[in-house]
């Protein structure tokens, strides 16, 4: 080792002989930058190794701490395992079937479809019914040949329209007060094609075919008196054999009684009465009581009155498809009780 005094003398001598440039070269011998550059690498390695050693030491300390507290955390580990087991089981359940949210939405969708189905059926059931133009033709006394047209929907019962139709006929034709008693629901019947239409029936039940959409269908209904099938009335013009009093004739036209009825006595009884039926073209039967001296013209007059026909309406009386003259008497026809006479209008 060289002493400090000799070093100082060296620098002083160099400075006095060679000047300042020599002084700058003397300290460059160690090449400090290269040495520091080469020395920084092991420093970094040492720092990285020290950091890795610190991490390993920390891990070791953590392991030691965990081993020391292992008895305390063992239940927690078991709980975690149980949790993982339950989660794994729930995941397996989720894989096997829909979860709670899917079930909730499925039930909600099912309830919604169930609530929508009745509304859809209701909308399909509320299809607009076709409209009918019903023409009521009257064959009642006082409005014979008159008609009233009414527009109704197919689901409305015709019995609910009949009162307004009858009142319209009475007002339009000025039916006398005497005949207005026959313009009530209980005294008038509705007929179509010879068949009776009951009050609860509607136009849809008549079987009218609708060819075009929104087409107004036309229906003809005939109004007739319901007393066509009345109990047997006595039109003989004679007297009852039971009590000896005069029987009121159904027809106001007076017909003289047979001569035998005037001199009625126990030894000379009254002529026997029999009940016959007058059959119309629509298969309606009108029962009357007659005796052998009753002319057929009286039957025709009675039929016109009951059917609401005018007095001069042409009628033909037939028996076994043979025309019978109005001047013919019942005794000439060889009829029995319950026989039928056909009337063609």
Order of alpha helices (4+ residues) and beta strands (2+ residues): alpha-alpha-alpha-alpha-alpha-beta-beta-alpha-beta-beta-beta-beta-alpha-beta-beta-alpha-beta-beta-beta
